[in-house]
Amino acid sequence: MRIELADVVAAFSERRALDHVSLDIGAGEFLVVLGASGCGKTTLLRVIAGFHRPRSGEVRIGGRVVSGNGRFVPVEDRGLGIVFQSYALWPHMSVAGNVGFALARPRLSRAEQQRRVTRALQQVGLEDYATRHPMELSGGQRQRVALARCLAKAPAIVLLDEPLASLDPALRGAMQDEFVGMHQRLGSTFVYVTHDQSEALALADRIALMQQGRVLQCDPPRVIHDCPASAAVARFVGGGALVPAIMLTPATDGRTRVRAADAEWLVRAGPGSAPGPVTLCVRPHDLALGQGAAPGSVRAAILDARYQGSHWLVRVRLEDGTELEAAHGGEPPVRGKPVGLLILDGWVVPDAIPVSEAATQFPRR
């Protein structure tokens, strides 16, 4: 079912949580809303659900106005399934009781309720836990009960509010698979809120990246990562560095020549990019370490390195003081060793606002 938000403003007292947000979420789409704490992503979910009434703008679900123009449909009448971070399970009820709780309101027969509960528990692998209570389950099992409760309703729209935030890393991968499988089985529209970009990149059909109550970019994961629309998106997603550069030639077939760090590089650029001062986004895998005098390289010194399992993440300092991080798959780097740094790729950020010297340092997490 399609969800449309048009120029939505939501606020708490005088603070705007959503600042004229417009989104069109397609029927059956898996949209991930990504952003740091306080960016407005949970408020966006609450506005869609009906937990929060916006000050202005319009929200439509399946073409029906549920908020705006003097109309406000309560959450229980929007036909949604919601999975909370805290699971929201009744401690005095059994697993089966929790899963079946939301089925009583549609006045389904007892036999149909039982059929749906049994099927939902089978889908999440908890059919043998029907008589247990939440306190007897692990965190991952409780999350699966919350998923089963949503599955039992078979809603056209599923809203998920940071559902993996309280789970350990080993469980998160398994639960991501559960969400993907659930989405494929239901064919429902998913809106998933998270601050974890690895989750967003792994799960989403599209990512809506939010900052200070606004959607900065809404695109497929690869576009968000490889072609950030602004410096703010580039900083947040993918661990990229922003480097001031001079664009030397108009973009041809998506490529252009820039001058950065006293060298010329062939990098990617979008249509309409014009020669002049630009901001270059460089990811660790866009860089390669070589010998100090390698042709086309710039001289740098290794500051430190962190082992990532499949590669080293090496921090280097160029002669002009710029610090970058490069992915390196060879022998362990030696601190202080001079190297030649090659820029294999990069992206001219479309906002074309040159970054300051202070912004050229690689963001530390």
Buried (B, 14 or more C-beta within 10 A) or exposed (E): BBBBBBBBBBBEEEEBBBBBBEBEBBEBBBBBBBBEEBBBBBBBBBBBBBBBEBEBBBBBBBEEBBBBEEEEBEBEEBBBBBBBBEBEBEEEBBBBBBBBBBBEEEEBEEEEBBEBBBBBBEBBEBBEBBEBBBEEBEBBBBBBBBBBBBBBBBBBBBBBBBBBBEBEEEBBEEBBEBBBEBBEEBEBBBBBBBBBBEBBBBBBBBBBBBBBBBBBBBBEBEBBBBBBBBBBBBBBBBBBBBBBBBBEEEBEEEEBBBEBBEBEBEBBBBEEBEBEEBBBBBBBBBBBBEEBEBEEBBBBBBBEBEEEEEBBBBBBBBEEEBBBBBBBEEEEBEEEEEBBBBBBBBBBBBBBEBBEEEBBBBEEE
